[in-house]
């Protein structure tokens, strides 16, 4: 059963982690429905929001992999409703 989720990420060292972050996200393109990134260069961070529709295991796997990146803070909210 699939769920709808929204993931938020703050890259505190965007120059160092952006490439690896993008590679990981690309590996899950099948469950990604939308992505918005806001570079806040005046603060030295990038804020990213990703909308997902997929199996809970896939959503959790992506969240876990991204959360292990040094300089990245990642949180995900998952709907209770299945689709």
C-alpha positions as CSV (number, residue, x, y, z in Angstrom):
1,X,0.0,0.0,0.0
2,X,1.3,3.4,-0.9
3,X,1.4,6.5,1.2
4,X,1.7,10.2,0.5
5,X,4.6,11.9,2.3
6,X,6.5,15.2,2.4
7,X,10.2,15.3,3.1
8,X,12.0,18.4,4.2
9,X,15.8,18.7,4.2
10,X,18.1,21.4,5.3
11,X,21.6,21.2,3.8
12,X,23.9,23.0,6.2
13,X,26.9,22.5,4.0
14,X,25.3,22.5,0.5
15,X,28.5,22.7,-1.5
16,X,29.8,19.5,0.3
17,X,26.6,17.4,0.2
18,X,24.5,18.6,-2.7
19,X,25.9,16.2,-5.3
20,X,25.5,13.1,-3.1
21,X,22.0,14.3,-2.0
22,X,21.0,14.6,-5.6
23,X,22.4,11.2,-6.6
24,X,20.4,9.5,-3.8
25,X,17.2,11.3,-4.7
26,X,17.6,10.4,-8.3
27,X,17.7,6.7,-7.3
28,X,14.1,7.1,-6.0
29,X,12.7,9.1,-8.9
30,X,9.9,6.6,-9.2
31,X,8.3,7.8,-6.0
32,X,9.1,11.5,-6.3
33,X,6.2,13.6,-7.4
34,X,7.6,17.1,-6.9
35,X,10.7,18.8,-5.5
36,X,11.4,22.4,-4.6
37,X,14.8,23.7,-3.5
38,X,15.6,27.1,-2.0
39,X,19.2,28.2,-1.8
40,X,19.5,30.6,1.2
41,X,23.1,31.6,0.4
42,X,22.9,34.5,2.8
43,X,22.6,31.9,5.6
44,X,24.8,29.3,4.0
45,X,22.1,26.6,3.7
46,X,19.7,25.1,1.2
47,X,16.2,24.1,2.1
48,X,14.6,21.3,0.0
49,X,11.0,20.0,0.1
50,X,10.1,16.7,-1.7
51,X,6.6,15.2,-2.2
52,X,6.5,11.4,-2.4
53,X,4.0,8.7,-3.2
54,X,5.2,5.3,-2.5
55,X,5.6,2.2,-0.3
56,X,6.4,3.1,3.3
57,X,9.6,1.0,3.1
58,X,10.9,3.0,0.1
59,X,10.0,6.4,1.8
60,X,11.8,5.3,5.0
61,X,14.8,4.0,3.0
62,X,15.2,7.3,1.2
63,X,14.8,9.3,4.5
64,X,17.4,7.1,6.2
65,X,20.0,7.4,3.5
66,X,19.6,11.2,3.2
67,X,19.6,11.6,7.0
68,X,23.0,9.9,7.2
69,X,24.7,12.5,5.0
70,X,26.9,14.8,7.0
71,X,25.6,18.3,7.0
72,X,22.0,17.3,6.2
73,X,19.0,17.4,8.5
74,X,16.0,15.4,7.1
75,X,12.4,14.9,8.4
76,X,9.5,13.2,6.8
77,X,5.8,13.4,7.5
78,X,3.7,10.5,6.2
79,X,-0.1,10.4,5.6
80,X,-2.1,7.9,7.6
81,X,-4.3,7.3,4.5
82,X,-3.1,4.7,2.0
83,X,-3.5,5.3,-1.8
